[in-house]
Amino acid sequence: MTISYNVAVVGQTGVGKSSLINYLYGGDVVKSGVGRPVTQNGFHPLEMEINGLPVTIFDSWGLEVDRHEEWMAELNQELKRRDVSESADKWFHSVFYCIQAGGARFQHCDERIIKKFIENNYNVSVVLTKSDYISENEEFQLKMSIRDVFGDIYIIPVCSERKVTRSGVSEPFGKEDIERKAYSDFFDSMILRLPLRSEKLMRDMRDAWLLDSRSYIGRVGMAGFYESDVREDLDKRFAQLSSDLSSVVDCEVKETFRMFGEFSWRLGYSLPSLSDIDLLKGNFYKENANLKWWEIPLLAVATPFIVVFGLGFGRKMSEKDLHTDVNSVLFDVDKHINFCVNQIRASLRSVRSKAVPLLEYQ
């Protein structure tokens, strides 16, 4: 899994996205020629390093109200490329949606885009750019209008540039709050998306096992004479499924946690180890012990039915019973998958509570 911190910076044209990126990451990052001009459609990667940590900033082309549907189509394509079918290094790890505080208001197109990110399991932070242009009361009113729609969404007032005015010097502010929020986003990203990613992997394996098992049942001989052999082979295939479900999730969680741990270390934060929080101890997959398909009551094919209805019917009955047994097992498999997903989510929340102090409500 590639180590790279991916940040999406989104907002309407002219809200100050470029100034924000330069303020956060130093120099004239956007104007240095790295990446493609943001006047082109799409999300444009800007590659850099922070304390040795590879960072990719995805600077979106400026949203214009009369091109909103075109912009949404581009966003949908980008989100598909970064859904939970992909590993964590492909995700956006922070999403900062920029709204110009001075002389602006929260618009319907802003609402639609933020909701689209949230629907795709992203934790969005709203950055109020050019906040030095508004009073504290105006800032409060703008925050309330945003929270009327999104509840307790995190909002960060920012001034990206030092300005000299008649009334004095206005210094930049907000960078520290964004950095702290980015660190929190590491964990929120895992909590929101890693359980879903793990569930996707397990359900893909479950579906492949089901297809394989149903196909293999077709090898039952006439009158079910080889049913015991088939059951024995299905037993082995299920045992392999149980082992694979555990190992694939174990690997995915540990690799993702390792990547986010690298983020934290490079940015100067400490991170609890897996052993400290009891995330993946031996009893994590303890419910696997209950997944024994052969313990499900089986319906034997009675000899009188074979005699009366013929050998072909006997084969049909054997296959029917085996399909019934396999379908019954699916219920337990699905219970196990749900157990794992809930356990991962709860464990990651425990990690976050140990690693990230509660952010002050903005």
N, C-alpha and C positions, 0 to 999 in steps of 0.2 A: 504494500500500500504506500503510495507516494505521500511524502510529508509536504503539505502545502496548505496554508491558511487562505481560504477563499472568501473575499468580501464583495458583496454586491452593493453598489451605490446607485440609487435610483431616484428619479424625480423629474419634474417638468423642466423644460428649457428655461435657463436663466435663473434658476434658484440658487446657484452657487456650488454645484457638485464639484467642479474642478478646483475651486478655491478650498473646499473642504478636504479634498484628497491631498492637495499640496500641504495644507496645514497639518493634517494627521501624519503624513508619511515623509514630509521633508522636501524642501526645494520646490522646483517646478516639475513635479513628476509627470503631470498630464501633458505639459508643454515640451517635454524633453525628447519627444519623438518615439518614445517607447509605446508599442501598440499602434492601433489604427485610429484615425481621427474619429471623435465621438459624434460627428455629424452623420456618419454612416449608420444604417440600421443595425440593431443587435446589441449584444453585450461584448465589450472590447477589453481583453485582458491586458493589464499592466503588471509586468513582472518586476519584483524587487526583493530585497532581503531586509529584515528587521532583527538585529541581534543574532544573525545567522539563520533566522527562520525564513524560508521561502514564502513569500506572500504574493497572491494574485488578486489584484483589485479588478473587479468587473465593472467598468464604467459604462453605464447604459447610455444609449443615444437619448438626447433630450426629448421628453414627451411633449408633444404639442396637441392641444385639445382637438383640433380638426383632424388629427391623424391617430386618434385614440385607438380605434379598432385595429389599425395596422400595428400599432405598438403592442396591443394585447396579444395579437397573433404571434408576434416575435417572442413575447414573454412566455406564452404557452409552450412554444418549441424549446425554449431554453430550460424551462422547468422539467419538461419531459426528459431532457438529456441529463438531468440531475435528480431524478426521482429515486425512491428507495430500492429500485432494482439495481442501482449502482452503489458501489462501495463509498464509504464516508469521505474519501479524498476527492470525490467528484462533487460533493454537495457545496452549496453556499453555507459557510459557517457563521457569517454575520450578514444581516440585511439591514442597511441604513436607508430609510426613505426620507428624502429631503423635501421640506416645505419651507418656502421663504416666509419668514416671520414678518418682515417689514413690508407693509402695503399689500399683503396677500391674505388669502383665506383658504380654508380646507375645502377642496372641491370634490365633486362626485367621482371624477376620474381618479383622483388620489385614493379615494375610498375603494374603488374597484380593484386597483392594483394591489393595495395592501391586503385586501381580503383574498386575492388570488394567491399571494405568498403564504398567508395563514392557512388556506385550504390545502396547500402543499406541504404543510407541517414545518413551516419556518416561523421563527420568532422574530418579528419585525420591530425595529426601534425607529421612532420618528425623530429626525434631526431638524430642529427649527433653525435654519440658517439666517444670518444677518439679524440675529436677535438683539444686537446693539441698537437697532433702529426703533425698537418698540419699548413701551413702558412695562413695568412689572404687571400692571393691571391688564394691559393688552395681551401680554404673554399668558396670563392666567386665563383670560377669555378664550384664546386660541387653543390652549390645552384642553379646556373644558369641552369645546366643540368637537375635538378629536376623540376625547374619552366618552362623549355621548354615543359615539359609534362603536368604539373598540374597547370600552371598559378601561382596565388598568394598563393599557399599552404604555411602554416606557418612552418618555419624551425627553429629549436633550436639547436645551437651548445652546447655540453655538455662535461665536463670532470668529471667523477664520482669518481675518486680516487686521493688522495694526493700522489704526487710522488716526490722523491728526486733524482735529476740528477746532473751531473757534472756542469751544468750551473746554478743550483739553485733548489729551491723548486717550484713545480707546484701545485697550490691549486685547489680544485674542483670548478667548476663553471657551471651555467646553471639552478640550482635548482629553483631560484626565477622566472626565465622566464617560467619554466614548471608549477609552481604553479599558476602563473597569467593566463597562457593559460588554465589550468584545470578549473579555475573559469569561464573563458569565455566560455569554452566548455559546462558548465551547460546550458547556454542560447542557444548556438548554437544547442545543442541536442534537446531542446524543440522546437526551430524554425523549425528545419529540420524534426522532427518526430512527435511531438504532433498534428499538424494539420492533418497529415496522419493517426495517430491513431484515432483521432476524426472522420475523414471521414469514416474509416473502421467501427467504431461502428454505425454511422448513416446509412451507406449503408446496414449493416446487419439488422438493424431494418426496414429499408425501404423494403428490400427483404422479410422479414418475414411478414410485413403488406400486401405486394402485393400478396403473396401466400395465406394468410388468406382471403383476400378480394375476390380473384378469386374463391376460394373454396366456400365461402359463397354465391356468386352470384348463384351458382347451386341450391340454395333453392328457387329461384323464382318459383312461382306456375304456373300451366298450364295457358297459354294465358296471363301471366304477371299480374294476378289478385293481387299478393302480392308484386308487384314491389315497391310500396310506403313504405311498411314495410322494405323491404331489403335496400332501399335507406336510410331510417332513421337509420337503424343499421350500415350501412357503414359510415354514418355521424359520429356516436359515435366512431366507430373504428378509423376514421381518426383524430378526435379530440384527441383521446388518443395517436395516433402516433405523432401529433404535440407537445403534452406535453412531451412525452417521448424523442423526439429528443432534445428538449431544456434541459431537466433535465440530460440526460446521458452525454451530452457535458459539461454542467455546472459542474457536479461532476468530470469528468475526468480532466478538465483543473485545477480546484481548487486543487484536490488531487495531481496532478503532480507539480503544482506550490508550494504547501506546502512542498513537498519532496525536491525540489530544493532550496527552502527557508531555509530548515533545513541544507542542505549542506553549503549554504553561511554563515549562522549563526555560525555553528560549526567551520568554517575556518576563522572566524573573519571578514567577509564582511557584509555590510548592504544590504538590499534588499527592493525595493519599495513594498508597499502593493498593493493588487488588487484595492483598492479604490483610491489609489494615481494615478493610470494610467488609470482608467476608463475601465478596461478590461471586467468586466462582470456586467455592470449596467443594469437597467431595459430595455433599448432599444437595448440591444445586439441581442436579438432574435425578434426584431420588425417585421421582415418580416413574422413571423408566422401568423400575423394578415391577411396576404394576401392569406394564404393557406386554401381556402374554396372550397372543391371539389364540394359542392352542388351548387355553383354559376356558374359552367360551364354549358353552354346551353345543355339541355337534349333533346333527340329525343324521343317523345312519340310514343307509338305503336298505330297506328290508327285503329279504330274499323272496317272500311271496309276491311282492310287486314286480320283481324281475321275472318271475315265472309267468305271471298273468299278463303283464304289459309288454314283455319282450326286452331284449338286451338294449335296444336303442333307448327305451324309456329309462332303463337303469342308468345309462350314461347321462341322460338329461338330468335325472334327479341328483346324481353326484355333483355335477357341475353347479346345479342350482344351490345345493347346500354349501358348496365351497364359496360361491359368490356371496351367499348370505353371511357366511362367517367373515369374509374379508370386509364386507360392508359394515359389519358390527364392530370390527376392529377400528375402522375409521373414526368412530365416535371417541374411542379412547385416545387415538392419535391426536385428534383435534383438541381434546381436553389437555393433553400434554403440551401441545403447541401453545395453547392459551396460558397454561401455567408458566411456561418458559418466558413468554412475552411479558406477563405481569411481573415475574420475578426480576427480569432485566430492568424493567422500568422502575420498580421499587428500589433496586440496588443502585441504579444511577442517581436517583433522587437522594439516596443516602450519601453518595459521593459528593453531590453538589452541596448538600448541607454542611459537610465537613470542610469543603474546599473554598466555598464562596460565601463570604458574609452577605447578609441581606442588603441589597442595594436600596438606598434611600428612595422612597417614592417621590417621583418628580412631579 
